[in-house]
Structures are given as C-alpha cells and as structure tokens.
Amino acid sequence: MATAASLLDRQSPWRDELRATLALAWPLILTNITMVLINSTDVFLLARLGPGALAASAMGSGIVIAMLLIGIGIVVAASPLMAAELGRKAHSVRDVRRSFRQSLWAATAVSIPIWAILWNVGAMLEWAGQPQQLAADTGIFIRALMWQIWPALGVVAIRGFMAALELPRWTMVAGAAAVVVNAVVNYGLIFGHFGLPKWGLFGAGVGSSLTSLFQFLFLCAVLYIHPRFRRYHLLGRWWRADWQRFATIWKLGLPIGLHMGFEAMVFAAAVFLMGYISTEAAAAHAVAIQIASMTFMVPMGLGQAATVRVGQGYGRRDPEAIRRAGWMAYALGVGFMTVMALVIWVIPGALAGLFLEPDKVQNEEVLRLAIRFLLVAAVFQIVDGAQVVGTGMLRGLQDTTWPMLFAAFGYWVIGIGVGAWLAFYQNWEGVGIWIGLAIGLGIVAALVLLRWLSRDRLGLLPQPA
C-alpha cells in the first residue's frame, strides 16, 4: 500500500507545474486584460456619442483587430522557438536573439499590406451594401486606428521574449500604464478636453494608436535598462538580415496568423451581419462581445503560458513534462470559463449596464439585445476557453497547420454558415448569429482536443536525444 508520503511525492510534479503555470500565466492574463480594458474604455466613451458611433467603432475595431491578429500570429511564432531553445540550453543568447530580431522583421513585412487594405475599408463596406453613414464612419475610425498595427506587433515580439524567459511582469506594467494613457488621451480627443481637439470617433482611433506607440517605447526602454534583458542586445543591429530564421518564423507563424485571423474575422463578420439587421443589433453585439472578451483573456493567457511550458518540455525532449504542462493549463482554463459562464448567465443585465445608460430611451433596444446575446455567450464561454488553451498547447509542440485548418472549418463553414442561416432564414436575427458562433467554437475545441490526445500517435512529440 502506498504511504501518504509516497503519494505526496508522486503529486509534487503536478504541484510544481501548477505553481510554474500560474507564475507565468498571471502576468500574461493581466496583460491581456489591459488590452481589453483599452478597448472597453473606448466602448464606454463612444457609447456616450450614441449607437451610431458605437456600431461604427465595433465594426472598425473588429476589422482592425482581425488584421492585427494575423500579424500577431506570425510574430508570436518566435515565442515557441525561443522557449524550445531555452529548454535545450538555459543560457542561450545568440539563438534567442536571432528569433526575436526576425520577429521584428516579420512585423514590418506584414504591416505594410495590412495598412494598404485597411485604408480602403470604408469604400469596401459601402460597396458591400452597408448603410452609407455606418460605412463612412467606420472608414474614418479605421484610418486613425490602423497606425497601431506596427507598434502593437512590436509589443507582441517583446512580450514573447519576456514570456520565454518566464519574466512577463514588465509587459503587465506596460499594459497597465497604457490603460491610463489611453483613457486620458481618448477622453481628451473624443470630447475635446485638456486643450485637445474634439475629434469624436476619429479621436478614439488616434488615441488608441498613440497608446500602442507608448507601450512599445516603454518596453523598449525596459529592454535597455533591465540587466536580465540587456545581456541579449535585442535591438542592436536588428535590421541585419537573417533569411533562414525569417523563413522559419513565417513557416511556423503564418498558420498561427491565419488561425487567429480566422477567429477574429469571424467576429468581425458577425458585426457585418449585425449591420444588415440594425444599428442597434450591431451596438448590442459590441457590448456583449466586449464582456465575453474580458473573460476570454484568462484562458488566452493560460494558452500563452502553455505554449511556453510545453515548448520548454519539447526542447528538453521530455514527454512527461509536456503532458503535465498541457493538462494543467487546460484544466485551469476550462475551470475558470465554467465559473464565468455561470456569472454571465445569472447577471447579464447588470453586466450590459456597465456600458450602457439604461435610463436613456435610445439605449433600451440595445440593452435588450445585449442581454439576449450574453445569454448565448454564457454557453460558449467554456468551449471558447477550451479551444484557445488547446491551441496554445499544440503551438508548444510547434504544431500550427492543423489547428489553422480546424479554425477555418469551425469558424467559417460551421460558425458563420449556421449563424447566417439561423439569423436570416429562420428569422432568429442576432441571436441566431451568436448561436452559430457558439457551435463553431465547440467544433474547433473538440478537434483541437482530439489532436492533443493523439499527439504521440501523430508523431508530434520530440524524439529522444
């Protein structure tokens, strides 16, 4: 019979993994939450301008974020490369520096075509049949917001490096400072306070772009000052070409970028479809998705931690460490989202009321729709958490192509297909779109989990040295 002491010894690796995962994940989670707080601040302020501005910002933000996430996926490919190298050789400098510098090259390469696309979105929306005023306002907002792309990708590159070293707290500090900067600058530029011009919707985009630039410069300063980071000389001669590593990042990162883009664009497409229903539906979607995005930041951070922890086990060629790292992050992510699903289900009205003033007549229909959308969002919280953590686990194994294909099928064939059918052919309108998204997320979560369970049979585990 096993003694209590022997059981404790057997459990200690899991306790150690829990501590390591939480220590790495909580600064990443808080960093992610600061990103949502920045957008939530914009939603809160723009709601004061009326449903029209709120709908335009929702559509514009969705499109810009979708484009940004494609770039983020490419840049973030450096993170598992750096984690695996540090797992193989704890004090590696040159190889880590190569991956980081080429992630900045990738950020530059992907930003240019994204800017070209975003500059013309307003005209594209009008051509696609969106209401003329909504299309025009969205185009104005995007032309101000699009300049955040390159500095935001630079922030992601630095965050990936700091996470690989398991020192992500500075990104959290930078994110917290950015929340304050964004609130002050956007308040001034939207409403004309602090001697700033009153630019309304355009001012919100300008303020968010300036906030991304501030965050990038803040983290660059940390790289120069902090002794643990300074030894890597990350920004010295970063313009020098390293085509082999650049190609490796694109090979690994393009599927990640397309995966993240598919996910973000499906929500942008949902706003697009909401625009055909009514401006109130688009505004209600903006509120509901903002609340769902806030809870999503926790499993997203756990997924990022799983990529690093699994990647380190991959670099050490340690299947048991890979198994523990993956399942620990998965259990924490799904458990948290189960609790959040219950919270949203119980108090949807109170949550929507954080963004909308219930006593205003113009908000009555928006509030009613937002509550209905949140009831559906409560259901898909769990599968949304499962799919993002599971994807992070597979990225740690440098497995990115199949998760991308799962996302394309689940989000677009199932999610948008079923959602549009329910909305326009079954007359479920906005609720139908949200139900379609929930089903699509569930399909992706199931496929990602199945691939993780089959990792040994599929040859995803590293071969022993």
N, C-alpha and C positions, 0 to 999 in steps of 0.2 A: 504493500500500500504506500502510495506517495505521501511523504510528510508535507506539512504546511510550508516548511522552508523550501522543499524542492519545487512545490507549485509556485511559490513566490519567485524562485529563480527562473522558472520557465516563463513566467509572466513578465519579468523585468524587461526583456527586449521590447515588449509592447508598451510598457510604461515609458521606456526611454523614447520610443517612437512617438508616443503621444506628446511628450514634452518637446521633442525636437520639432514636430509638425506645428504645434501651437506657437512655439517661439518664433518660427519662421513665418507662420501664416498671419498672426495677428497684426503685425505692421503692414503686411500686404493688404489685408482686409481693410484696415483703416485708410490706407492709401486709396484703395478702390472707392471707399465710401466718400472720401473727399472729392473724388471725381464726380460722383453722383450729386453731392451737395452743391457743387458748382452749377451743374445743370438745373438742380432743384431751385437754386436761388434765382436763376433766370426764369424758370416757370412761374415761381411765386411773384416776381416783379412784373413779368409780361402779362400775367393774368389780370393785373390792375389796368392794363390797356384795353381789355375786352377779349371776347372769344376769337375775334379775327386774328389778332396778334398772337394769341396763344396757339391757334391752329397753324399759322404760318411758321412759328418757331418750332412746333412739334415736327412738321413736315421737313423743314430745313435741317434741324438737328439730326433727325433720323437719317437723312441722306448723307450729311457730312460725316456722321459717326460711322455709317456703313463704309464709306470710302476710307475713313481713318483706320477702321479695324482691318481692312485689307492690308494696309501698310504696317499696322501693329503686328499682324500675324507674321509678316516677312521679317520684321526687325526682331521679334521675340524668339525667332529660331536660334539666335545666338545664345539664349539662356540655357537650353539643354546641352549645347555644345560646351559651354563654359563649365556647367555643373559636372558633366561627364569627365572633362579634363581635370577638374579639381578632385573628383572622386578617384581618378587614376593617380594623380600626383598633387598632393595637397598644396604645395608651394609653387605650383606652375605660374609663371608670369607671361612669358612670350606668347604661348598659345592662347591664353585668355585674352591678351591684348589684341591679338590678330582677330579673334571673333568679335570683340567689341568694336574695333575700328571699322570693320567691314559691315557691321550692323548700321553704322552711321552712313556709310556709302549706300547701303540698301535704302535707308530712309530718304536720302537725297534722290536716288533714282526713281523711287515710287511716287514721291511728292509731285514731281513736275507733271506727269499725265493726270494725276488726281486734280490738281489745280485747274488744268485745262477743261476737264469735264465739269467741275463744279461751277466755273464761271458762266456756263451756258445752261444751267439747270432751270432757271426761270422760264426761258423760252421753251425748253423741252416740256415743262409742266403745262404751259398754255397750249402747246401743240397737242399734248395728250388729253386735253379736254377738261383740265381742272378749271374751276371758276377763275375768271380773269384776275380779280383782286387778290385771291389767295395765291395764285401763281406768281403775280408780281411781287407781293410782299415776301414770299418765300425766296425768290431770287435775290431781292435786296438783302435779306438776312444772311443768305449763304455767301454772298460776295464779301461780307465782312467777316464771317466765321471761318471761311476756308483757309485763312492765313495761319490758323492754329496748327495746321497739319504737320509741318516740318518740326517746330519745337516740341509738339506733343510726341512725335516719334523719337526725338532725341531724349525726352524724358523716359520713354519706354526702354530705350537702349541702356540708359544709366540704371534704371530700376532692375533690368535683367542682370546686369553685372553685380549690383549690390545684393540681389537675392541669391545669386550663385555663390557669393561669399558668405551667405547667411547673415548679412548685415543690412537689412532693408529699412531700418528705422528712419534713416535720413530722408528716404522718399516719402515717408509718412509726415515728417516735419515739413517738407516742402509742400506737400499736398494741403496740410492744414493752413499754412501761410497763404497758399493760393486761394483757398476758400474765402479768406478775409479780403484779399486783394480783389478778387472777382466781385464780391458783394459791394465793396465801396466803389470800384470803378464802374460797374454796371449800373448801380443806383444813380451815380452821377451822370453817366452818358444816356441812360434811358429817360430820366426825368429832368435833366439839366441842372443838377445840384453841384456844389463845390466849385462853381465857376466853369464847369464843363458844358459843352453844347448839348442841347436837348435833341438827341438823335433817335429816340424811341427804339423801334425794332432793330434798326441798323446799329445803334449804340450797343445793344446787347451782344451783337456779333463781334464788334470791335473790342469790347471789354473782355470777352472770353478769349479772343486771340492774344491780347496783351497779357492775360493771365497765364496762358501756356508759355509765352516767351519768358515771363518772370520765373516760372517754375523751372524751366530748362536752365536759365542762367544761375539760379540758386543752386541747383545740383552740380553744375559745372564748377562753381566755387568750392563746393564740398569735396569734389574730386581732387582739387588742387591743394586743399588745406588738410584734409583728414590723412593721418600717417598711413593707415591701412590701405587707403586707396591711392595715395600719391606714389607709392612704390611701383605701380603699374604703368605710370606715364601714359595714361589712356589717350589723352588729347594731343600728345606731342606727335607732330607729323602725321595726323590722322588722314591726311589727303593722299598719302602714298598708296599706290595700288597693290592689292594682293588678290589677284584674279581667282586663284584657286579657292581661297576661303570665301570670297564673294560669291562664287558659284555654289559652294556648299550651302551657304546661308539661303540662297534663292531656291535651291533644290529642296531643302528641308522646310523653308518658310513659306513658299508660295502655296502649298496645300493648306498650311495653317491660316494664311491670309485669306484664301478663298473660303475656307470653313467659317472663319469669323465674319467675313463679308456676307456669306450666305445667311448667317444668323441675323446680323444687323439689318441687312437689306430686306429680310422677310418682315421685320417690324416696320421698316420704312415703307414697304409695300402695303402693310396694314393701314398705315396713316393715309397712304394714297387712296386705298379703297374707302376708308372712312370719309375722305373728302368728297367722294361721289354720293355718300349717304346724306351728310350735312356737316356744316361747320361745327355745330355743337357736338356731333359724334367725334370729329377729329380732336376737338378740345378735350372732351372727356377721355379719349384714348391717351392724350398727352399726360393727363393727371394719373390715370391708372398705371400706365407703363412706368411713370416716374417712381411710384410706390413699389411696384414689382422690381424695378431696377435696384432700389435701395437694398432689399433683402438679398438679391442676386449677388451683390458684391461679396458676401461672406463665402458662399461656395466657390465663387470665382477666385478669391484669394487662396482658398484651400486647394483649388486646382493648380494654381501657380506654385504653391508650396509642394504639391505632389510632383509636379514636373521636376523641380529641383531635387527633392528627396529620392524619387525614383531614378532620376538621371545620375545621382551620385552612386546609387547601388549598381546602376548599369555600368558606370565607369569602373567600379570595383569588381565587376563580374560576379555579383552576389545576388542570386535569385531570391533568397530568403529576405534580404533587405528590401528588394524590390516589392515583394509580396506585402510585407508589413507596411511599407510607406504608402502603397496604393490603397490598401483596405482601410488604413487608419484615416486618411483624408476623405475617403468615400463615406465612411460611417459618420464622421463629423459633419460633412456637407449635407447628406440626406437627412440626418437627425435634426440639424438646425432648420432646414427648409420645411420639415414636417411641423415644427413648432410655429414657424411663421405662417404656414397655411392656415392653421387654426386661428391665429390672431387676425389675419385678414378676413377670414370667414365671419368672425364674431363682430368686428367693429369696422366694416367697410365705410360707413358714413362718416365716422369720426376721422378716418384717415384721409378721405377725399376732402373733408372740410379743412384740412391743413393748407390746401392750395386754393380753395375757392371760398368766397364770402357767401354763405348760404342765404343771407338776407337780401341779396341783390337779385332782382327779377331775372336779369339776363343770365344768371348762373343756375337757375332752377333746373332746366333741362340738362345742362352739362353735368350737374351734380347727380341727377337721377341716373343718367347713363354711366357715369363713372362708377357708381355703386354696383350696377349690374356687371360691368366689366371686371371689377375687383372680385366679385364672387366667383367668376371663372378663373381669374388669376390665382385665387387661393388653391384651386385644384391643380394647376400646372406648376406651382412652386416646387413640388417635390421632384417631378421629373426634370424640371429645369436645372435644379441643383445636381441631380444625378448625372445629367449629360455633361455639364461643364467640368465637374470633378473627374469623371471618367475620361474625358478628352485630355485633361491635364496629365492623368496617369499614363495614357498612351504616348503623349508627347515626350515624357521622360524616357520612354523606350525608343524615341526618335521615329515613332510610327505616326505619320501625319496624312498619308494619302487616303487611306480607307475612311478615317473619321471625316475627311472633307467630303467624300462621296456619300457617306451616311447623311451629312448635313444637307447636301444638295437635294437628296431624295426626301428626307423627312421634312425639311422646312418648305421646300418649293412644290414638290409634287403632292405631298400629303397636306402640309400646313396651309399653304395658300390655296391649293386646289379645293380642299374640303371647306375651308373658310369662305371662299368666294361662292361656292355652291350653296352653303347654308345661308349666307348673307343675302344673295340676290335671287336665288331660285327657290329657296324655302322661306324667304322673307323674314329671316331672323336678324337681318341687318348687322349692327356692330357686334352683338353677342355671338352671332354665327362666326364672324371673323376670329374672335377670341377663342372660341371652341376649336376651330381649325388649327390655330397656333398651338393649343394645348395638346391636341392629338399628334401633331408633327413633332413636338418636343418629346413626347412619350416614345415615339418610334425611334428617334435618334438615341435617346437614353438606353433603350433596350439593345440596340445594335452595338453601341459602344461597350456596354457591359459584357455582351456576348464575346466581343473581340478580346477584351481583357481576360475573361475566363479561359479563352483559348490561346493565350499568349505563348505557352510552351509548345503546343502542337503546331502553331503557325510559324515558329522559329523567330519570335520577337525577342526572346531572351538572349543575352550575350553568351558566347561560347566560353567555357573555362579557359583560363590562360594556359 
